[in-house]
Amino acid sequence: MAMERTRVRHEEMGLDGPDLIRLYRGMLLTRRTDERSWTLNRQGKAAFVVSCQGQEAAQVGAAVHIQPGHDFVYPYYRDLGTVLMVGMTPRDQFLSILGKAEDPSGGGRQMPGHFSKRSLNIVTSSAPIGVQYPQAAGTALAFKMRGEDGVVLTGGGEASTSGGDWHEAMNMAGIHDLPVIFLIQNNAYAISVPAEKQVAGSIAKRAEGYGFPGVEVDGNDILSVYEASKEAFERARNGGGPTLIEAKTYRMRAHSSDDDDRRYRESSEIEEWRLKDPIPRFEGYLEEHGILDATQKEAIDEEIKAEVREASDSAEAAEYADPESIFRGVYAERG
């Protein structure tokens, strides 16, 4: 009698080849969009850019579980992978950083990184760090009061957990068993402050104090993030309450296009983390299991690069926001 084949890791999670390629494409689209954003900045076309390079697995692995237009997303300024996976486009990103009128996040009048798209239930964040957390908890409370099965995903960096907004939202979520997931992307730096000087103890273990599960995962391993997020979404959708996920990852670029990270970290540290880059790491897994070969990888990359180039060219050709629109949505208009 033939021996039963041992199921590999992704099969145990219920994933097949097309599922894995979708995750891979999501990460690669995020990376290429981010890279093009930096190019536009260096060309003097985009005034300000915030990078997510290195954090794609943490974002895509969680966002893939969102039901666009049904669930709600309260992203933070580095969540490009999250919003692209939910349904925003590279063109949306370029319209935003170039200040164009068609920008869905604010009509060319919003600070880059403040993602928003009403049709996808992506809610823009405010500039103060961490204010999205209590807003997300409030939306989760509305889902629960209405008896709906919607889930709210919100997140930020490790430094945002030092603010009162995060703790108040965690407390509210724990008291009311809200369908909200807190995705903390611990990328090792709060601008120039290393995590060990910003955060005391384990972020994941703090959830216990609020009465719900917290889990720490390798944020550069997309399958680990996928598995933890899948369980969290299922719990929330079935009335099991909130979950805190701490994804340990690394920011490979400077804090923003205005930051000189050479002043606070060594290039050798960055190169060491590049060896753990989530995209080549996942490519290796896919190649090992016969899901991706060199020819397929090149074809996917070229397709995505072409998509990003077209999106960038289209956004550059679009009209800038009308200067007279600067106060629109800021002050009440007299009838």
C-alpha positions, 0 to 999 in steps of 0.5 A: 500500500502506498504511503500517504504523502506528507502535507507541506506547510501551505497545504496545512493552511488550506492554500494551493498554488494560485493562493500562494502566487496571489500572495507573492504578487501582492508583495511584489506589487507593493515593492515595485510601487514603493520603489517607483514612489521613491524614484518620483521623489528623487526626481523632484516630482513627489514631495514626500514618500513613506516607505514600507520596504521590508514590511510587505509580508506583514501587510499582505499576509494580514490584508488578504483576509479582508472582505473589501467593502464589507470589513473596515481598514484603519491603516497607518502611514506605512501600510501601502501593502495593506491598501493595495491588497484590499483594492487600491491601485498603484495609480491611487498611490501615485495620484496621492504623492503627486498631489493630483485632483483624482487622488482618492485619499484627499483630492491631492490635498492630503498628506501622502500615506494617509490612505483612504477610499470610501468604496473599500472602507479604507478610512484615512488616519490623522497625523497624530500617531495612533489615533486610528486605534480608538476609531477602529474600536468604535467601528468594531463596536458598531458592527457588534451592536448591529449584529453584523459579521464585519471585522476591523483591521487596524495597525501601526508601528511599535512606537504607536503602542506607547500612546494612550490611544492604543491602550484605550482602544485595547481596553475598549476592545477587551471589555466589549469583545470587539471584532477588531484586529490590532496588527503591530508591525514592529520594524525595530525603529521609531523614526531614529529610536531603536525599539529597545529604547521605545518599548518595554517588554513584549507587545504581544504579551500586553494583550493578556492584560486586556483579556484577549489573545496576543501572538508574536510572529515572524513578520518577514515570513508571509505564511506565519502572518497569514496563519495568525491573521486567518485565525484572528479574522475567524475569531472576530467574524464568529464573535470571538473578540479581538486579537493582537498580532505583533509582526517582528519585521524591519524597515529597510528604507529610511523613516521617510524621504526626509530622513537620513537614517545613516545618523542612527543605524549602520549600513551593515545592520540593514544589509544583515536584514536584507538577507531576511527580505520577505520577498526573496525568502518567499520566492525560495519557498515557492521554488522549493515546492515547484510553484515558481520557477525562474521563467515565471518569476521574471514574467510576473515581475515584468508584468508588475513593472509594466503595470506600475510604469503605466500607473505612474505615467497616467498619474503624472499626466493627470491634473493637479488639484485646484488651489481653490479646493484647499479648504474643501472639507475643512470648513462648513460651507454656507448654504 
